[in-house]
């Protein structure tokens, strides 16, 4: 059986020691989320809390995974890193291929590329992609 650890929106200074601790605790994978933006107001209801609001996101950093994962990989040796999930339709395919390939190299092939679509109309609007 394999176990993954997922974390997001923490104090950025916690990420590197946390990655080390996750590896030492025997986890197999560290899951890193992706989002372009979390606007305060949205046409879509946030489905991951009872009232659908996004107030819990206020003043929380949401680091970009292609920058964060190589840093985590530099302080670990064994665990893999998975994006959950890169919103593929709102990103340029050539750029995302280059980013994913670079992260795989920098982590000694410990990168798992999790992709999906974005449920947020704002992500599409911000990137000039039709919803």
Helices and strands as residue ranges (DSSP letters): E 4-7, G 12-14, H 15-24, E 29-33, G 55-57, H 65-74, E 80-84, E 86-87, G 88-90, H 93-106, E 111-112, E 115-116, H 121-126
